[in-house]
Amino acid sequence: MAVFEIKTKERMNVNGEFVDKGLSVQISTMHSNPFEEADKINKTFMRIHGFDLKSAGYLSMGYLEYRTV
């Protein structure tokens, strides 16, 4: 099972709140690409930071980057 750190690539506005570049979360998954479980990434950002990337349209590799921890 791999652990990934997912970070924002740039500053963005999510439902009226500004999110700085580099804000991150960590998730574990059985996949080699964590975006195969994009819903898990979104739920983790909601649980830890309190904003919904999916509804704002930022839940993609264009706005987020990942690395193996």
PDB file of N, CA, C and O in Angstrom:
ATOM      1  N   MET A   1       0.854  -1.178   0.000  1.00  0.00           N
ATOM      2  CA  MET A   1       0.000   0.000   0.000  1.00  0.00           C
ATOM      3  C   MET A   1       0.895   1.234   0.000  1.00  0.00           C
ATOM      4  O   MET A   1       1.796   1.356   0.831  1.00  0.00           O
ATOM      5  N   ALA A   2       0.650   2.131  -0.917  1.00  0.00           N
ATOM      6  CA  ALA A   2       1.460   3.344  -1.052  1.00  0.00           C
ATOM      7  C   ALA A   2       0.804   4.518  -0.332  1.00  0.00           C
ATOM      8  O   ALA A   2      -0.421   4.620  -0.258  1.00  0.00           O
ATOM      9  N   VAL A   3       1.648   5.400   0.196  1.00  0.00           N
ATOM     10  CA  VAL A   3       1.185   6.631   0.829  1.00  0.00           C
ATOM     11  C   VAL A   3       1.617   7.784  -0.067  1.00  0.00           C
ATOM     12  O   VAL A   3       2.780   7.878  -0.460  1.00  0.00           O
ATOM     13  N   PHE A   4       0.671   8.658  -0.385  1.00  0.00           N
ATOM     14  CA  PHE A   4       0.936   9.787  -1.264  1.00  0.00           C
ATOM     15  C   PHE A   4       0.665  11.097  -0.549  1.00  0.00           C
ATOM     16  O   PHE A   4      -0.239  11.197   0.280  1.00  0.00           O
ATOM     17  N   GLU A   5       1.466  12.102  -0.886  1.00  0.00           N
ATOM     18  CA  GLU A   5       1.204  13.471  -0.453  1.00  0.00           C
ATOM     19  C   GLU A   5       0.665  14.214  -1.669  1.00  0.00           C
ATOM     20  O   GLU A   5       1.310  14.247  -2.717  1.00  0.00           O
ATOM     21  N   ILE A   6      -0.509  14.805  -1.529  1.00  0.00           N
ATOM     22  CA  ILE A   6      -1.142  15.545  -2.614  1.00  0.00           C
ATOM     23  C   ILE A   6      -1.142  17.017  -2.239  1.00  0.00           C
ATOM     24  O   ILE A   6      -1.616  17.390  -1.166  1.00  0.00           O
ATOM     25  N   LYS A   7      -0.601  17.869  -3.138  1.00  0.00           N
ATOM     26  CA  LYS A   7      -0.461  19.306  -2.877  1.00  0.00           C
ATOM     27  C   LYS A   7      -1.153  20.113  -3.965  1.00  0.00           C
ATOM     28  O   LYS A   7      -1.299  19.660  -5.100  1.00  0.00           O
ATOM     29  N   THR A   8      -1.577  21.316  -3.596  1.00  0.00           N
ATOM     30  CA  THR A   8      -2.100  22.251  -4.590  1.00  0.00           C
ATOM     31  C   THR A   8      -0.919  22.850  -5.353  1.00  0.00           C
ATOM     32  O   THR A   8       0.105  23.184  -4.756  1.00  0.00           O
ATOM     33  N   LYS A   9      -1.066  22.986  -6.684  1.00  0.00           N
ATOM     34  CA  LYS A   9       0.007  23.517  -7.523  1.00  0.00           C
ATOM     35  C   LYS A   9       0.052  25.038  -7.525  1.00  0.00           C
ATOM     36  O   LYS A   9       1.113  25.635  -7.712  1.00  0.00           O
ATOM     37  N   GLU A  10      -1.092  25.657  -7.318  1.00  0.00           N
ATOM     38  CA  GLU A  10      -1.178  27.109  -7.408  1.00  0.00           C
ATOM     39  C   GLU A  10      -2.211  27.621  -6.422  1.00  0.00           C
ATOM     40  O   GLU A  10      -2.966  26.842  -5.840  1.00  0.00           O
ATOM     41  N   ARG A  11      -2.243  28.922  -6.238  1.00  0.00           N
ATOM     42  CA  ARG A  11      -3.246  29.537  -5.372  1.00  0.00           C
ATOM     43  C   ARG A  11      -4.597  29.474  -6.091  1.00  0.00           C
ATOM     44  O   ARG A  11      -4.670  29.717  -7.295  1.00  0.00           O
ATOM     45  N   MET A  12      -5.651  29.152  -5.365  1.00  0.00           N
ATOM     46  CA  MET A  12      -6.977  29.021  -5.983  1.00  0.00           C
ATOM     47  C   MET A  12      -8.066  29.519  -5.044  1.00  0.00           C
ATOM     48  O   MET A  12      -7.862  29.644  -3.836  1.00  0.00           O
ATOM     49  N   ASN A  13      -9.214  29.799  -5.619  1.00  0.00           N
ATOM     50  CA  ASN A  13     -10.376  30.256  -4.867  1.00  0.00           C
ATOM     51  C   ASN A  13     -11.395  29.125  -4.864  1.00  0.00           C
ATOM     52  O   ASN A  13     -11.949  28.777  -5.907  1.00  0.00           O
ATOM     53  N   VAL A  14     -11.638  28.558  -3.697  1.00  0.00           N
ATOM     54  CA  VAL A  14     -12.581  27.447  -3.561  1.00  0.00           C
ATOM     55  C   VAL A  14     -13.779  27.933  -2.762  1.00  0.00           C
ATOM     56  O   VAL A  14     -13.700  28.102  -1.546  1.00  0.00           O
ATOM     57  N   ASN A  15     -14.879  28.154  -3.449  1.00  0.00           N
ATOM     58  CA  ASN A  15     -16.129  28.596  -2.824  1.00  0.00           C
ATOM     59  C   ASN A  15     -15.931  29.824  -1.929  1.00  0.00           C
ATOM     60  O   ASN A  15     -16.442  29.875  -0.810  1.00  0.00           O
ATOM     61  N   GLY A  16     -15.192  30.799  -2.431  1.00  0.00           N
ATOM     62  CA  GLY A  16     -14.987  32.047  -1.707  1.00  0.00           C
ATOM     63  C   GLY A  16     -13.831  32.057  -0.732  1.00  0.00           C
ATOM     64  O   GLY A  16     -13.560  33.087  -0.114  1.00  0.00           O
ATOM     65  N   GLU A  17     -13.138  30.930  -0.575  1.00  0.00           N
ATOM     66  CA  GLU A  17     -11.979  30.855   0.317  1.00  0.00           C
ATOM     67  C   GLU A  17     -10.719  30.683  -0.521  1.00  0.00           C
ATOM     68  O   GLU A  17     -10.684  29.861  -1.436  1.00  0.00           O
ATOM     69  N   PHE A  18      -9.691  31.456  -0.208  1.00  0.00           N
ATOM     70  CA  PHE A  18      -8.435  31.328  -0.933  1.00  0.00           C
ATOM     71  C   PHE A  18      -7.601  30.205  -0.336  1.00  0.00           C
ATOM     72  O   PHE A  18      -7.433  30.108   0.879  1.00  0.00           O
ATOM     73  N   VAL A  19      -7.084  29.362  -1.219  1.00  0.00           N
ATOM     74  CA  VAL A  19      -6.248  28.230  -0.839  1.00  0.00           C
ATOM     75  C   VAL A  19      -4.854  28.504  -1.390  1.00  0.00           C
ATOM     76  O   VAL A  19      -4.697  28.728  -2.590  1.00  0.00           O
ATOM     77  N   ASP A  20      -3.859  28.490  -0.540  1.00  0.00           N
ATOM     78  CA  ASP A  20      -2.491  28.779  -0.961  1.00  0.00           C
ATOM     79  C   ASP A  20      -1.851  27.603  -1.682  1.00  0.00           C
ATOM     80  O   ASP A  20      -2.243  26.450  -1.509  1.00  0.00           O
ATOM     81  N   LYS A  21      -0.861  27.929  -2.492  1.00  0.00           N
ATOM     82  CA  LYS A  21      -0.058  26.923  -3.174  1.00  0.00           C
ATOM     83  C   LYS A  21       0.666  26.080  -2.126  1.00  0.00           C
ATOM     84  O   LYS A  21       1.196  26.616  -1.152  1.00  0.00           O
ATOM     85  N   GLY A  22       0.687  24.764  -2.326  1.00  0.00           N
ATOM     86  CA  GLY A  22       1.425  23.875  -1.432  1.00  0.00           C
ATOM     87  C   GLY A  22       0.629  23.283  -0.289  1.00  0.00           C
ATOM     88  O   GLY A  22       1.171  22.504   0.494  1.00  0.00           O
ATOM     89  N   LEU A  23      -0.659  23.634  -0.170  1.00  0.00           N
ATOM     90  CA  LEU A  23      -1.496  23.037   0.874  1.00  0.00           C
ATOM     91  C   LEU A  23      -1.619  21.543   0.569  1.00  0.00           C
ATOM     92  O   LEU A  23      -1.900  21.173  -0.571  1.00  0.00           O
ATOM     93  N   SER A  24      -1.414  20.684   1.562  1.00  0.00           N
ATOM     94  CA  SER A  24      -1.316  19.257   1.260  1.00  0.00           C
ATOM     95  C   SER A  24      -2.113  18.377   2.210  1.00  0.00           C
ATOM     96  O   SER A  24      -2.494  18.783   3.308  1.00  0.00           O
ATOM     97  N   VAL A  25      -2.350  17.156   1.743  1.00  0.00           N
ATOM     98  CA  VAL A  25      -2.926  16.072   2.538  1.00  0.00           C
ATOM     99  C   VAL A  25      -2.167  14.801   2.186  1.00  0.00           C
ATOM    100  O   VAL A  25      -1.476  14.745   1.168  1.00  0.00           O
ATOM    101  N   GLN A  26      -2.296  13.783   3.027  1.00  0.00           N
ATOM    102  CA  GLN A  26      -1.708  12.481   2.743  1.00  0.00           C
ATOM    103  C   GLN A  26      -2.813  11.439   2.704  1.00  0.00           C
ATOM    104  O   GLN A  26      -3.710  11.431   3.547  1.00  0.00           O
ATOM    105  N   ILE A  27      -2.734  10.553   1.700  1.00  0.00           N
ATOM    106  CA  ILE A  27      -3.679   9.441   1.610  1.00  0.00           C
ATOM    107  C   ILE A  27      -2.901   8.159   1.328  1.00  0.00           C
ATOM    108  O   ILE A  27      -1.775   8.196   0.832  1.00  0.00           O
ATOM    109  N   SER A  28      -3.516   7.038   1.649  1.00  0.00           N
ATOM    110  CA  SER A  28      -2.937   5.740   1.293  1.00  0.00           C
ATOM    111  C   SER A  28      -3.902   5.046   0.344  1.00  0.00           C
ATOM    112  O   SER A  28      -5.120   5.146   0.490  1.00  0.00           O
ATOM    113  N   THR A  29      -3.341   4.343  -0.625  1.00  0.00           N
ATOM    114  CA  THR A  29      -4.151   3.667  -1.628  1.00  0.00           C
ATOM    115  C   THR A  29      -3.387   2.469  -2.188  1.00  0.00           C
ATOM    116  O   THR A  29      -2.163   2.397  -2.078  1.00  0.00           O
ATOM    117  N   MET A  30      -4.107   1.545  -2.779  1.00  0.00           N
ATOM    118  CA  MET A  30      -3.503   0.381  -3.411  1.00  0.00           C
ATOM    119  C   MET A  30      -3.092   0.676  -4.848  1.00  0.00           C
ATOM    120  O   MET A  30      -2.399  -0.134  -5.464  1.00  0.00           O
ATOM    121  N   HIS A  31      -3.503   1.816  -5.396  1.00  0.00           N
ATOM    122  CA  HIS A  31      -3.222   2.170  -6.786  1.00  0.00           C
ATOM    123  C   HIS A  31      -1.881   2.888  -6.907  1.00  0.00           C
ATOM    124  O   HIS A  31      -1.386   3.466  -5.940  1.00  0.00           O
ATOM    125  N   SER A  32      -1.299   2.845  -8.107  1.00  0.00           N
ATOM    126  CA  SER A  32      -0.040   3.556  -8.332  1.00  0.00           C
ATOM    127  C   SER A  32      -0.273   5.034  -8.627  1.00  0.00           C
ATOM    128  O   SER A  32       0.651   5.840  -8.528  1.00  0.00           O
ATOM    129  N   ASN A  33      -1.504   5.391  -8.988  1.00  0.00           N
ATOM    130  CA  ASN A  33      -1.876   6.784  -9.219  1.00  0.00           C
ATOM    131  C   ASN A  33      -3.030   7.109  -8.271  1.00  0.00           C
ATOM    132  O   ASN A  33      -4.105   6.526  -8.404  1.00  0.00           O
ATOM    133  N   PRO A  34      -2.836   8.023  -7.319  1.00  0.00           N
ATOM    134  CA  PRO A  34      -3.898   8.295  -6.343  1.00  0.00           C
ATOM    135  C   PRO A  34      -5.151   8.915  -6.956  1.00  0.00           C
ATOM    136  O   PRO A  34      -6.209   8.893  -6.327  1.00  0.00           O
ATOM    137  N   PHE A  35      -5.059   9.466  -8.165  1.00  0.00           N
ATOM    138  CA  PHE A  35      -6.232  10.074  -8.788  1.00  0.00           C
ATOM    139  C   PHE A  35      -7.221   9.034  -9.309  1.00  0.00           C
ATOM    140  O   PHE A  35      -8.300   9.389  -9.783  1.00  0.00           O
ATOM    141  N   GLU A  36      -6.859   7.745  -9.223  1.00  0.00           N
ATOM    142  CA  GLU A  36      -7.827   6.690  -9.505  1.00  0.00           C
ATOM    143  C   GLU A  36      -8.871   6.625  -8.399  1.00  0.00           C
ATOM    144  O   GLU A  36      -9.943   6.050  -8.586  1.00  0.00           O
ATOM    145  N   GLU A  37      -8.558   7.214  -7.247  1.00  0.00           N
ATOM    146  CA  GLU A  37      -9.505   7.341  -6.138  1.00  0.00           C
ATOM    147  C   GLU A  37      -9.678   8.827  -5.810  1.00  0.00           C
ATOM    148  O   GLU A  37      -9.424   9.265  -4.688  1.00  0.00           O
ATOM    149  N   ALA A  38     -10.110   9.579  -6.804  1.00  0.00           N
ATOM    150  CA  ALA A  38     -10.243  11.033  -6.654  1.00  0.00           C
ATOM    151  C   ALA A  38     -11.226  11.401  -5.545  1.00  0.00           C
ATOM    152  O   ALA A  38     -11.041  12.408  -4.861  1.00  0.00           O
ATOM    153  N   ASP A  39     -12.263  10.596  -5.365  1.00  0.00           N
ATOM    154  CA  ASP A  39     -13.237  10.879  -4.309  1.00  0.00           C
ATOM    155  C   ASP A  39     -12.581  10.816  -2.927  1.00  0.00           C
ATOM    156  O   ASP A  39     -12.926  11.592  -2.036  1.00  0.00           O
ATOM    157  N   LYS A  40     -11.651   9.905  -2.758  1.00  0.00           N
ATOM    158  CA  LYS A  40     -10.918   9.790  -1.490  1.00  0.00           C
ATOM    159  C   LYS A  40     -10.066  11.043  -1.245  1.00  0.00           C
ATOM    160  O   LYS A  40      -9.970  11.514  -0.112  1.00  0.00           O
ATOM    161  N   ILE A  41      -9.455  11.577  -2.295  1.00  0.00           N
ATOM    162  CA  ILE A  41      -8.675  12.818  -2.182  1.00  0.00           C
ATOM    163  C   ILE A  41      -9.585  13.954  -1.755  1.00  0.00           C
ATOM    164  O   ILE A  41      -9.245  14.724  -0.856  1.00  0.00           O
ATOM    165  N   ASN A  42     -10.739  14.062  -2.394  1.00  0.00           N
ATOM    166  CA  ASN A  42     -11.678  15.139  -2.072  1.00  0.00           C
ATOM    167  C   ASN A  42     -12.170  15.032  -0.629  1.00  0.00           C
ATOM    168  O   ASN A  42     -12.230  16.035   0.082  1.00  0.00           O
ATOM    169  N   LYS A  43     -12.517  13.831  -0.200  1.00  0.00           N
ATOM    170  CA  LYS A  43     -12.991  13.641   1.179  1.00  0.00           C
ATOM    171  C   LYS A  43     -11.905  13.982   2.198  1.00  0.00           C
ATOM    172  O   LYS A  43     -12.201  14.509   3.270  1.00  0.00           O
ATOM    173  N   THR A  44     -10.654  13.685   1.865  1.00  0.00           N
ATOM    174  CA  THR A  44      -9.553  14.006   2.777  1.00  0.00           C
ATOM    175  C   THR A  44      -9.355  15.514   2.878  1.00  0.00           C
ATOM    176  O   THR A  44      -9.164  16.037   3.976  1.00  0.00           O
ATOM    177  N   PHE A  45      -9.396  16.224   1.742  1.00  0.00           N
ATOM    178  CA  PHE A  45      -9.301  17.684   1.789  1.00  0.00           C
ATOM    179  C   PHE A  45     -10.467  18.276   2.576  1.00  0.00           C
ATOM    180  O   PHE A  45     -10.281  19.239   3.320  1.00  0.00           O
ATOM    181  N   MET A  46     -11.665  17.716   2.423  1.00  0.00           N
ATOM    182  CA  MET A  46     -12.827  18.221   3.162  1.00  0.00           C
ATOM    183  C   MET A  46     -12.671  17.973   4.660  1.00  0.00           C
ATOM    184  O   MET A  46     -12.978  18.850   5.468  1.00  0.00           O
ATOM    185  N   ARG A  47     -12.196  16.788   5.035  1.00  0.00           N
ATOM    186  CA  ARG A  47     -12.056  16.443   6.446  1.00  0.00           C
ATOM    187  C   ARG A  47     -10.971  17.275   7.135  1.00  0.00           C
ATOM    188  O   ARG A  47     -11.167  17.740   8.258  1.00  0.00           O
ATOM    189  N   ILE A  48      -9.839  17.463   6.474  1.00  0.00           N
ATOM    190  CA  ILE A  48      -8.707  18.145   7.105  1.00  0.00           C
ATOM    191  C   ILE A  48      -8.784  19.662   6.974  1.00  0.00           C
ATOM    192  O   ILE A  48      -8.543  20.383   7.943  1.00  0.00           O
ATOM    193  N   HIS A  49      -9.119  20.151   5.774  1.00  0.00           N
ATOM    194  CA  HIS A  49      -9.064  21.594   5.521  1.00  0.00           C
ATOM    195  C   HIS A  49     -10.437  22.257   5.381  1.00  0.00           C
ATOM    196  O   HIS A  49     -10.543  23.481   5.458  1.00  0.00           O
ATOM    197  N   GLY A  50     -11.477  21.462   5.177  1.00  0.00           N
ATOM    198  CA  GLY A  50     -12.832  22.007   5.171  1.00  0.00           C
ATOM    199  C   GLY A  50     -13.308  22.624   3.873  1.00  0.00           C
ATOM    200  O   GLY A  50     -14.210  23.462   3.897  1.00  0.00           O
ATOM    201  N   PHE A  51     -12.733  22.239   2.732  1.00  0.00           N
ATOM    202  CA  PHE A  51     -13.257  22.750   1.464  1.00  0.00           C
ATOM    203  C   PHE A  51     -13.380  21.632   0.441  1.00  0.00           C
ATOM    204  O   PHE A  51     -12.669  20.628   0.496  1.00  0.00           O
ATOM    205  N   ASP A  52     -14.306  21.834  -0.498  1.00  0.00           N
ATOM    206  CA  ASP A  52     -14.687  20.828  -1.480  1.00  0.00           C
ATOM    207  C   ASP A  52     -14.060  21.161  -2.831  1.00  0.00           C
ATOM    208  O   ASP A  52     -14.541  22.047  -3.539  1.00  0.00           O
ATOM    209  N   LEU A  53     -12.993  20.458  -3.189  1.00  0.00           N
ATOM    210  CA  LEU A  53     -12.320  20.700  -4.464  1.00  0.00           C
ATOM    211  C   LEU A  53     -13.170  20.261  -5.649  1.00  0.00           C
ATOM    212  O   LEU A  53     -13.114  20.874  -6.715  1.00  0.00           O
ATOM    213  N   LYS A  54     -13.953  19.207  -5.469  1.00  0.00           N
ATOM    214  CA  LYS A  54     -14.743  18.657  -6.571  1.00  0.00           C
ATOM    215  C   LYS A  54     -15.805  19.641  -7.044  1.00  0.00           C
ATOM    216  O   LYS A  54     -15.963  19.845  -8.247  1.00  0.00           O
ATOM    217  N   SER A  55     -16.529  20.247  -6.122  1.00  0.00           N
ATOM    218  CA  SER A  55     -17.592  21.178  -6.518  1.00  0.00           C
ATOM    219  C   SER A  55     -17.025  22.445  -7.151  1.00  0.00           C
ATOM    220  O   SER A  55     -17.701  23.094  -7.949  1.00  0.00           O
ATOM    221  N   ALA A  56     -15.783  22.803  -6.800  1.00  0.00           N
ATOM    222  CA  ALA A  56     -15.144  23.993  -7.369  1.00  0.00           C
ATOM    223  C   ALA A  56     -14.430  23.687  -8.685  1.00  0.00           C
ATOM    224  O   ALA A  56     -13.969  24.605  -9.363  1.00  0.00           O
ATOM    225  N   GLY A  57     -14.332  22.409  -9.055  1.00  0.00           N
ATOM    226  CA  GLY A  57     -13.707  22.027 -10.316  1.00  0.00           C
ATOM    227  C   GLY A  57     -12.188  21.911 -10.259  1.00  0.00           C
ATOM    228  O   GLY A  57     -11.534  21.932 -11.302  1.00  0.00           O
ATOM    229  N   TYR A  58     -11.616  21.789  -9.071  1.00  0.00           N
ATOM    230  CA  TYR A  58     -10.165  21.721  -8.912  1.00  0.00           C
ATOM    231  C   TYR A  58      -9.641  20.322  -8.608  1.00  0.00           C
ATOM    232  O   TYR A  58      -8.464  20.169  -8.280  1.00  0.00           O
ATOM    233  N   LEU A  59     -10.467  19.321  -8.706  1.00  0.00           N
ATOM    234  CA  LEU A  59     -10.047  17.958  -8.366  1.00  0.00           C
ATOM    235  C   LEU A  59      -9.476  17.260  -9.604  1.00  0.00           C
ATOM    236  O   LEU A  59     -10.091  16.344 -10.152  1.00  0.00           O
ATOM    237  N   SER A  60      -8.291  17.708 -10.036  1.00  0.00           N
ATOM    238  CA  SER A  60      -7.633  17.105 -11.194  1.00  0.00           C
ATOM    239  C   SER A  60      -6.129  17.325 -11.096  1.00  0.00           C
ATOM    240  O   SER A  60      -5.656  18.121 -10.284  1.00  0.00           O
ATOM    241  N   MET A  61      -5.392  16.616 -11.928  1.00  0.00           N
ATOM    242  CA  MET A  61      -3.939  16.740 -11.915  1.00  0.00           C
ATOM    243  C   MET A  61      -3.477  18.076 -12.484  1.00  0.00           C
ATOM    244  O   MET A  61      -2.300  18.418 -12.365  1.00  0.00           O
ATOM    245  N   GLY A  62      -4.366  18.827 -13.093  1.00  0.00           N
ATOM    246  CA  GLY A  62      -4.019  20.162 -13.557  1.00  0.00           C
ATOM    247  C   GLY A  62      -3.829  21.135 -12.409  1.00  0.00           C
ATOM    248  O   GLY A  62      -3.089  22.111 -12.537  1.00  0.00           O
ATOM    249  N   TYR A  63      -4.493  20.879 -11.286  1.00  0.00           N
ATOM    250  CA  TYR A  63      -4.435  21.770 -10.124  1.00  0.00           C
ATOM    251  C   TYR A  63      -3.723  21.156  -8.926  1.00  0.00           C
ATOM    252  O   TYR A  63      -3.328  21.866  -8.001  1.00  0.00           O
ATOM    253  N   LEU A  64      -3.559  19.832  -8.945  1.00  0.00           N
ATOM    254  CA  LEU A  64      -2.941  19.127  -7.819  1.00  0.00           C
ATOM    255  C   LEU A  64      -1.764  18.298  -8.311  1.00  0.00           C
ATOM    256  O   LEU A  64      -1.756  17.835  -9.452  1.00  0.00           O
ATOM    257  N   GLU A  65      -0.782  18.115  -7.457  1.00  0.00           N
ATOM    258  CA  GLU A  65       0.354  17.255  -7.769  1.00  0.00           C
ATOM    259  C   GLU A  65       0.526  16.249  -6.640  1.00  0.00           C
ATOM    260  O   GLU A  65       0.082  16.482  -5.516  1.00  0.00           O
ATOM    261  N   TYR A  66       1.172  15.132  -6.946  1.00  0.00           N
ATOM    262  CA  TYR A  66       1.370  14.126  -5.906  1.00  0.00           C
ATOM    263  C   TYR A  66       2.781  13.568  -5.961  1.00  0.00           C
ATOM    264  O   TYR A  66       3.462  13.624  -6.985  1.00  0.00           O
ATOM    265  N   ARG A  67       3.196  13.028  -4.818  1.00  0.00           N
ATOM    266  CA  ARG A  67       4.471  12.319  -4.723  1.00  0.00           C
ATOM    267  C   ARG A  67       4.312  11.206  -3.697  1.00  0.00           C
ATOM    268  O   ARG A  67       3.479  11.290  -2.795  1.00  0.00           O
ATOM    269  N   THR A  68       5.118  10.171  -3.845  1.00  0.00           N
ATOM    270  CA  THR A  68       5.109   9.061  -2.898  1.00  0.00           C
ATOM    271  C   THR A  68       5.881   9.465  -1.651  1.00  0.00           C
ATOM    272  O   THR A  68       6.963  10.046  -1.736  1.00  0.00           O
ATOM    273  N   VAL A  69       5.317   9.151  -0.500  1.00  0.00           N
ATOM    274  CA  VAL A  69       5.967   9.485   0.780  1.00  0.00           C
ATOM    275  C   VAL A  69       6.733   8.280   1.271  1.00  0.00           C
ATOM    276  O   VAL A  69       7.357   8.335   2.331  1.00  0.00           O
TER     277      VAL A  69
END
